[in-house]
């Protein structure tokens, strides 16, 4: 087989374990033999539509087997897959479609209308279009250094950037994950986070696929549905972000649900509050954390199961085939406990941004280190603790305040379900903290009591001066709080 990239995976996996279940979606089960045949027929249709090496194919919709079929079919042809965030507005989608030069787009109903390219309706056109494809094997030569994906990062200023990830980036990330988690061929993985986000794709779907496990897809996050799927399919592994795991723990099912099948819970995207980690540990569940970015495919560090209790709150140590440094502004390594910026280097790191040489040169050093923009400190054993984003830090009275540290303490308050802290202007101190708090059901926040709770746990300058109780926090589709919206 001349395809050395991801496009060779369906045929290789089907040869090894044709009758294992590759995916479950609702009541539909697909074996690896069936999956390889469907992806091949779809690739034939894409080729007939003019897709060849280097062309871009997009997917716009929620989690669905068609996401994986379209991705692997695209890669069979040596083309580039561009998954899009279906929750974005029409102008945002239009920009990405145009910027990437997407030639064919598989699109679900209810998403933004796209008129600038060939769109295949997931609900009405996709199945008959795929079924009409030729079944002849496709073996296009593809090297691992070729671009496999363009993933648009949520822009904090200006337009979003398209991070390019090569086949090698995704494959090496898979190796790193398999070393850290010991994924089994009998794995039953719940994929509830959106697949257009690199964490769900790189940290669950691809590792499960390469091992011949079963991926159970949820089209969207729903707490009750999650508990139902865990029970029905005996889920062994799942990935989530803070808001997902918090809602599971707050559910009426939490105390009585049978969660004995779950071998590993994995989180990323933002630090998980230690109080929530302890809640899961008391339930006998192993909570592993990782840290990474879209540009690192995404894994950079990982906290393995054996250290999940002793190092609760840590993002772990560098993954096996990746190097990580934490540095001062002058590029010297920080001392133990000193905050600095995280730099990452390895075969999983992006070659750069699509058609954006300036952004590429700003993010990557001449010798291949990627500037994350994240602040962390390192303990005396080399474990990283992510403090915050560089851009989220604010200075109050000359002191650096990292909102994630403040949020971690606030989360321990019994009335708090979710919290986000930002810096706001202040005439006396320059900036002070403002906390946006979502209360637990049937709980209320007494400001005087709340401040007293924080006073013994945080330095006074870190305690938010302003407190606002809100019904919900604005979040991206991947679950990250959109602090730019809180700043107004």
C-alpha positions as CSV (number, residue, x, y, z in Angstrom):
1,X,0.0,0.0,0.0
2,X,1.5,3.3,-1.1
3,X,-0.7,5.5,1.2
4,X,1.5,6.0,4.3
5,X,-1.0,8.4,5.9
6,X,-4.3,8.2,7.6
7,X,-6.0,7.2,4.3
8,X,-4.5,3.7,4.6
9,X,-6.0,3.0,8.0
10,X,-9.5,1.7,7.0
11,X,-8.1,-1.0,4.7
12,X,-5.4,-2.0,7.1
13,X,-7.8,-2.2,10.0
14,X,-10.4,-4.1,8.0
15,X,-7.7,-6.7,7.0
16,X,-6.9,-7.3,10.7
17,X,-10.3,-7.2,12.3
18,X,-13.1,-7.0,9.7
19,X,-15.9,-8.1,11.9
20,X,-15.3,-5.9,14.9
21,X,-17.6,-3.0,15.4
22,X,-15.9,0.2,14.4
23,X,-18.7,2.6,15.3
24,X,-22.0,2.9,16.9
25,X,-24.4,5.8,16.2
26,X,-27.9,5.5,17.6
27,X,-29.0,2.0,16.6
28,X,-26.6,1.7,13.7
29,X,-23.5,-0.5,14.0
30,X,-20.7,-0.4,11.4
31,X,-18.0,-3.1,11.3
32,X,-14.5,-2.3,10.1
33,X,-15.1,-4.2,6.9
34,X,-18.3,-2.1,6.2
35,X,-16.5,1.1,7.2
36,X,-13.6,0.5,4.8
37,X,-16.0,-0.3,2.0
38,X,-18.1,2.9,2.6
39,X,-15.0,5.1,2.8
40,X,-13.6,3.7,-0.4
41,X,-16.9,4.3,-2.3
42,X,-17.0,7.8,-1.0
43,X,-13.4,8.4,-2.1
44,X,-14.4,7.2,-5.5
45,X,-17.2,9.8,-5.6
46,X,-14.9,12.5,-4.4
47,X,-12.4,11.7,-7.1
48,X,-15.2,11.8,-9.7
49,X,-16.1,15.2,-8.4
50,X,-12.6,16.4,-9.1
51,X,-10.8,15.9,-5.8
52,X,-7.2,15.0,-6.0
53,X,-3.9,15.4,-4.1
54,X,-3.9,18.6,-2.0
55,X,-7.5,19.6,-2.7
56,X,-9.6,20.5,0.3
57,X,-12.8,18.7,1.4
58,X,-14.9,20.0,4.3
59,X,-17.4,18.7,6.8
60,X,-19.9,20.9,8.5
61,X,-22.2,19.2,11.0
62,X,-22.4,17.4,14.3
63,X,-20.7,14.1,15.2
64,X,-21.9,11.5,12.8
65,X,-20.2,8.4,11.1
66,X,-20.1,10.6,7.9
67,X,-17.5,12.8,9.6
68,X,-15.0,9.8,9.9
69,X,-16.0,8.4,6.4
70,X,-15.4,11.8,4.8
71,X,-12.1,12.3,6.6
72,X,-10.7,8.9,5.7
73,X,-12.1,9.1,2.1
74,X,-10.4,12.5,1.6
75,X,-7.1,11.1,2.9
76,X,-7.3,8.1,0.6
77,X,-7.0,10.6,-2.3
78,X,-4.1,12.6,-0.7
79,X,-6.5,15.5,-0.2
80,X,-6.8,17.7,2.9
81,X,-9.8,17.4,5.3
82,X,-11.2,20.6,6.8
83,X,-13.7,20.0,9.7
84,X,-15.7,23.2,10.5
85,X,-17.4,24.3,13.6
86,X,-21.1,24.0,12.7
87,X,-22.1,26.4,15.5
88,X,-20.5,29.4,13.9
89,X,-22.4,32.0,12.1
90,X,-22.7,32.1,8.3
91,X,-20.1,34.9,7.7
92,X,-17.6,33.0,9.8
93,X,-18.2,29.7,7.9
94,X,-18.0,31.6,4.6
95,X,-14.6,33.0,5.5
96,X,-13.2,29.5,6.3
97,X,-14.6,27.9,3.2
98,X,-13.1,30.6,1.0
99,X,-9.8,30.8,2.9
100,X,-9.3,27.0,2.7
101,X,-10.5,26.8,-0.8
102,X,-12.9,23.9,0.0
103,X,-14.1,22.2,-3.2
104,X,-16.6,19.8,-1.8
105,X,-18.5,20.2,1.5
106,X,-20.5,17.5,3.3
107,X,-23.1,19.5,5.2
108,X,-25.8,18.8,7.8
109,X,-29.1,20.6,7.8
110,X,-29.5,23.5,10.2
111,X,-25.9,24.7,9.5
112,X,-25.0,27.9,7.8
113,X,-25.9,28.1,4.2
114,X,-22.8,27.8,1.9
115,X,-23.2,28.8,-1.7
116,X,-19.5,29.1,-2.8
117,X,-18.8,25.5,-3.2
118,X,-20.3,22.1,-4.0
119,X,-22.3,21.1,-0.9
120,X,-23.6,17.6,-0.3
121,X,-26.5,17.4,2.0
122,X,-25.9,14.9,4.8
123,X,-29.6,14.1,5.2
124,X,-30.7,13.8,1.5
125,X,-27.8,13.4,-0.8
126,X,-25.0,11.7,1.2
127,X,-26.2,8.1,1.3
128,X,-27.2,7.7,-2.3
129,X,-24.1,9.6,-3.5
130,X,-21.9,7.2,-1.4
131,X,-23.8,4.1,-2.5
132,X,-23.2,4.9,-6.2
133,X,-19.4,5.0,-5.7
134,X,-17.1,2.3,-7.2
135,X,-15.8,-0.3,-4.8
136,X,-12.4,-0.7,-6.5
137,X,-9.5,-0.3,-4.0
138,X,-7.8,3.1,-4.1
139,X,-4.1,3.4,-3.5
140,X,-2.8,6.9,-4.1
141,X,0.7,7.5,-2.9
142,X,0.6,9.8,0.2
143,X,3.6,10.6,2.4
144,X,3.3,11.3,6.1
145,X,4.7,14.8,5.6
146,X,1.8,15.9,3.5
147,X,-0.9,18.0,5.1
148,X,-3.8,16.0,6.4
149,X,-6.0,18.6,8.1
150,X,-6.6,22.3,8.4
151,X,-8.2,23.1,11.7
152,X,-9.3,26.7,12.3
153,X,-8.5,28.0,15.7
154,X,-11.0,30.3,17.4
155,X,-9.6,33.7,16.8
156,X,-9.2,36.0,19.8
157,X,-8.2,38.9,17.6
158,X,-8.9,39.2,13.9
159,X,-9.7,36.2,11.7
160,X,-9.2,32.6,12.8
161,X,-6.1,30.9,11.6
162,X,-6.0,27.5,9.8
163,X,-3.6,25.3,11.7
164,X,-2.1,22.7,9.3
165,X,-1.6,19.2,10.7
166,X,0.3,16.6,8.7
167,X,-0.4,12.9,8.6
168,X,2.8,12.5,10.7
169,X,1.5,15.0,13.2
170,X,-1.6,12.9,13.8
171,X,0.2,9.6,13.7
172,X,2.8,10.6,16.2
173,X,0.1,12.1,18.5
174,X,-1.7,8.7,18.3
175,X,1.5,7.0,19.4
176,X,1.9,9.4,22.3
177,X,-1.7,8.7,23.4
178,X,-1.4,5.0,23.1
179,X,1.7,5.0,25.3
180,X,0.0,7.1,27.9
181,X,-3.4,5.4,28.1
182,X,-2.9,1.8,27.1
183,X,-5.8,1.8,24.7
184,X,-7.1,-1.8,24.2
185,X,-8.6,-3.5,21.1
186,X,-11.7,-4.1,23.3
187,X,-12.1,-0.4,24.1
188,X,-15.6,1.1,23.9
189,X,-15.0,4.8,23.6
190,X,-17.7,7.4,24.1
191,X,-17.1,10.4,21.8
192,X,-19.3,13.1,23.1
193,X,-17.1,16.2,22.4
194,X,-17.3,17.6,18.9
195,X,-15.1,15.9,16.4
196,X,-14.2,19.1,14.6
197,X,-12.2,19.8,17.8
198,X,-8.8,18.2,17.6
199,X,-9.0,16.7,21.1
200,X,-12.0,14.4,20.3
201,X,-10.4,13.5,17.0
202,X,-6.8,13.0,18.0
203,X,-7.3,11.8,21.5
204,X,-10.2,9.4,21.2
205,X,-11.4,8.5,17.6
206,X,-8.0,7.9,16.0
207,X,-6.4,5.9,18.9
208,X,-9.6,3.8,19.2
209,X,-9.7,3.2,15.4
210,X,-6.0,2.2,15.1
211,X,-6.5,-0.4,17.9
212,X,-9.7,-1.8,16.4
213,X,-11.9,-0.6,19.3
214,X,-15.4,0.7,19.1
215,X,-16.3,4.4,19.0
216,X,-19.8,5.3,20.3
217,X,-20.7,8.7,18.8
218,X,-23.0,11.3,20.4
219,X,-24.2,14.0,18.0
220,X,-24.3,16.5,20.9
221,X,-23.7,16.6,24.6
222,X,-26.7,15.5,26.8
223,X,-26.1,14.3,30.4
224,X,-29.0,11.8,30.6
225,X,-28.1,10.4,27.2
226,X,-24.5,10.0,28.3
227,X,-25.5,7.9,31.3
228,X,-27.8,5.8,29.0
229,X,-24.9,5.1,26.6
230,X,-22.5,4.2,29.4
231,X,-25.0,1.6,30.7
232,X,-26.1,0.2,27.3
233,X,-22.6,-0.2,25.8
234,X,-20.5,-0.5,28.9
235,X,-18.3,2.4,28.0
236,X,-14.7,2.0,29.1
237,X,-13.2,5.4,28.1
238,X,-14.4,8.9,27.5
239,X,-12.9,12.4,27.0
240,X,-14.6,15.6,28.2
241,X,-14.0,19.1,29.4
242,X,-14.8,20.7,32.7
243,X,-18.4,21.7,31.9
244,X,-19.3,18.1,30.8
245,X,-17.8,16.4,33.8
246,X,-19.3,19.0,36.2
247,X,-22.8,18.3,34.7
248,X,-22.3,14.6,35.1
249,X,-21.4,15.0,38.8
250,X,-24.4,17.2,39.4
251,X,-26.9,14.9,37.7
252,X,-29.5,13.0,39.6
253,X,-28.0,9.8,38.2
254,X,-24.5,10.4,39.8
255,X,-25.0,8.6,43.1
256,X,-26.7,5.5,41.7
257,X,-25.5,5.0,38.1
258,X,-23.4,1.9,37.4
259,X,-20.1,3.3,36.2
260,X,-18.0,0.2,36.8
261,X,-17.2,-0.3,33.2
262,X,-15.3,3.0,32.9
263,X,-11.5,2.4,33.0
264,X,-10.4,5.9,32.3
265,X,-11.8,9.5,32.2
266,X,-9.7,12.0,30.3
267,X,-9.9,15.7,30.2
268,X,-8.2,18.6,28.4
269,X,-8.7,22.0,26.9
270,X,-8.5,23.8,30.3
271,X,-7.4,22.9,33.8
272,X,-10.0,20.8,35.7
273,X,-10.6,22.2,39.2
274,X,-9.1,20.0,41.9
275,X,-12.5,19.9,43.7
276,X,-14.1,18.2,40.7
277,X,-11.2,15.8,40.4
278,X,-11.7,14.8,44.0
279,X,-15.4,14.3,43.4
280,X,-14.6,11.7,40.8
281,X,-11.9,10.1,42.8
282,X,-14.4,9.6,45.7
283,X,-16.6,7.7,43.2
284,X,-13.6,5.4,42.4
285,X,-13.0,6.8,38.9
286,X,-9.5,7.5,37.5
287,X,-9.2,11.0,36.2
288,X,-6.4,11.7,33.8
289,X,-5.6,15.2,32.5
290,X,-3.7,16.3,29.5
291,X,-2.6,19.5,28.0
292,X,-2.2,20.5,24.4
293,X,-3.4,22.7,21.6
294,X,-4.8,22.4,18.1
295,X,-1.3,23.1,16.8
296,X,0.2,20.1,18.7
297,X,-2.3,17.6,17.3
298,X,-3.1,18.1,20.3
299,X,-1.2,16.2,23.1
300,X,1.8,17.9,24.7
301,X,1.7,16.6,28.3
302,X,-0.2,13.9,30.0
303,X,-0.9,12.8,33.6
304,X,-1.1,9.0,33.6
305,X,-3.6,7.1,35.7
306,X,-1.0,6.0,38.3
307,X,-0.3,9.6,39.2
308,X,-3.8,11.0,38.9
309,X,-4.4,11.2,42.7
310,X,-0.9,12.1,43.9
311,X,-0.6,14.9,41.3
312,X,-4.2,15.9,41.1
313,X,-4.5,19.2,39.2
314,X,-1.3,18.7,37.2
315,X,-1.3,18.5,33.4
316,X,1.4,15.8,33.8
317,X,4.8,15.5,32.1
318,X,5.7,15.7,28.4
319,X,4.3,12.9,26.3
320,X,6.8,10.3,25.1
321,X,7.9,11.7,21.7
322,X,7.5,15.4,22.5
323,X,9.7,17.9,24.3
324,X,8.3,20.7,26.5
325,X,10.0,23.7,28.1
326,X,8.7,26.4,30.4
327,X,10.6,29.7,29.8
328,X,11.0,33.3,30.9
329,X,10.6,36.1,28.3
330,X,14.4,35.9,27.7
331,X,14.0,32.2,26.7
332,X,15.8,30.8,29.8
333,X,14.2,27.9,31.6
334,X,12.2,28.9,34.7
335,X,13.0,27.7,38.2
336,X,10.7,25.3,40.2
337,X,7.4,26.9,40.9
338,X,8.1,30.0,38.7
339,X,5.5,30.7,36.0
340,X,6.6,30.9,32.4
341,X,5.4,30.3,28.9
342,X,5.1,26.7,27.6
343,X,7.1,25.9,24.5
344,X,6.6,22.6,22.6
345,X,8.7,20.7,20.1
346,X,8.2,17.3,18.4
347,X,6.8,15.4,15.5
348,X,3.2,16.3,16.5
349,X,3.8,20.0,16.2
350,X,2.2,21.9,13.2
351,X,4.3,22.9,10.3
352,X,2.5,26.2,10.4
353,X,-0.7,28.1,9.4
354,X,-2.5,27.8,6.1
355,X,-1.5,30.7,3.8
356,X,-0.3,32.7,6.8
357,X,3.5,33.0,6.8
358,X,3.4,35.8,9.4
359,X,1.5,33.8,11.9
360,X,3.7,30.8,11.3
361,X,6.9,32.8,11.9
362,X,5.5,34.4,15.1
363,X,4.5,31.0,16.6
364,X,7.5,28.8,15.6
365,X,11.1,29.5,16.4
366,X,13.8,28.7,13.8
367,X,14.7,25.5,15.6
368,X,11.1,24.3,15.7
369,X,9.8,25.3,19.2
370,X,6.1,26.3,19.2
371,X,5.1,29.2,21.4
372,X,1.8,28.1,23.1
373,X,0.9,31.4,24.8
374,X,0.1,29.4,27.9
375,X,1.5,30.0,31.3
376,X,2.6,27.1,33.5
377,X,4.9,26.3,36.4
378,X,6.9,23.1,37.0
379,X,7.3,21.2,40.3
380,X,10.5,19.5,41.5
381,X,9.6,16.3,39.7
382,X,9.0,17.9,36.3
383,X,5.2,17.9,36.4
384,X,3.5,20.9,34.7
385,X,0.7,22.9,36.2
386,X,-1.1,25.1,33.7
387,X,-1.7,28.5,35.3
388,X,-3.5,30.4,32.5
389,X,-3.3,31.9,29.1
390,X,-0.7,34.7,28.8
391,X,-3.5,36.9,27.4
392,X,-5.9,36.1,30.3
393,X,-3.4,37.2,33.0
394,X,-4.0,40.7,34.5
395,X,-2.0,42.9,36.8
396,X,-3.5,44.3,39.9
397,X,-1.5,46.7,41.9
398,X,1.7,45.5,40.3
399,X,1.0,41.8,41.0
400,X,0.3,39.2,38.4
401,X,-3.1,37.5,38.7
402,X,-3.8,34.3,36.9
403,X,-7.6,33.8,36.6
404,X,-7.4,30.0,36.4
405,X,-5.8,29.9,39.9
406,X,-8.6,32.0,41.3
407,X,-11.3,30.0,39.5
408,X,-9.8,26.8,40.9
409,X,-10.3,28.1,44.5
410,X,-13.8,29.6,43.8
411,X,-14.9,26.2,42.4
412,X,-14.5,24.7,45.9
413,X,-17.3,26.9,47.2
414,X,-20.4,24.7,47.8
415,X,-22.8,27.1,45.9
416,X,-20.6,27.3,42.8
417,X,-21.3,25.1,39.7
418,X,-19.1,27.1,37.2
419,X,-17.0,30.2,37.3
420,X,-15.0,32.4,35.0
421,X,-12.7,35.3,36.2
422,X,-11.5,38.2,34.1
423,X,-9.6,41.4,34.7
424,X,-11.4,44.7,34.5
425,X,-10.2,48.3,34.7
426,X,-9.9,49.9,38.1
427,X,-8.8,53.5,38.9
428,X,-6.8,52.6,42.0
429,X,-5.3,49.2,41.1
430,X,-5.1,49.3,37.3
431,X,-7.1,46.1,37.1
432,X,-9.1,44.0,39.5
433,X,-10.9,40.7,39.1
434,X,-14.5,40.1,38.2
435,X,-16.0,36.7,38.7
436,X,-19.0,35.4,36.7
437,X,-20.6,32.6,38.8
438,X,-23.1,30.0,37.8
439,X,-24.7,28.6,41.0
440,X,-25.7,25.0,41.6
441,X,-29.4,24.2,41.4
442,X,-31.3,25.4,44.5
443,X,-28.2,27.3,45.8
444,X,-27.6,31.0,46.1
445,X,-24.5,33.1,46.6
446,X,-24.2,35.4,49.6
447,X,-21.4,37.9,48.7
448,X,-20.2,38.5,52.2
449,X,-19.9,34.8,53.0
450,X,-18.4,34.2,49.6
451,X,-15.6,36.8,50.1
452,X,-15.0,35.4,53.6
453,X,-14.6,32.0,52.1
454,X,-12.0,33.3,49.6
455,X,-10.1,35.4,52.1
456,X,-8.5,32.5,53.8
457,X,-7.6,30.8,50.6
458,X,-6.3,33.5,48.3
459,X,-4.1,36.6,48.6
460,X,-6.3,39.6,49.0
461,X,-5.3,41.1,45.6
462,X,-6.5,37.9,43.9
463,X,-10.0,38.0,45.3
464,X,-12.4,39.4,42.7
465,X,-13.7,42.8,43.6
466,X,-16.8,42.3,41.3
467,X,-19.1,39.3,41.4
468,X,-21.9,38.6,39.0
469,X,-24.2,35.6,39.2
470,X,-25.2,34.4,35.7
471,X,-27.4,31.6,34.4
472,X,-24.6,30.3,32.1
473,X,-21.2,31.1,30.7
474,X,-20.6,31.6,27.0
475,X,-18.6,28.7,25.7
476,X,-17.1,27.5,22.4
477,X,-18.3,24.3,20.9
478,X,-15.3,22.6,22.5
479,X,-16.4,23.7,26.0
480,X,-13.9,26.5,26.6
481,X,-15.3,29.7,28.2
482,X,-15.3,32.6,25.8
483,X,-13.8,35.3,28.0
484,X,-13.8,37.8,25.2
485,X,-17.6,37.8,25.4
486,X,-17.5,38.3,29.1
487,X,-15.2,41.3,28.6
488,X,-17.8,42.8,26.3
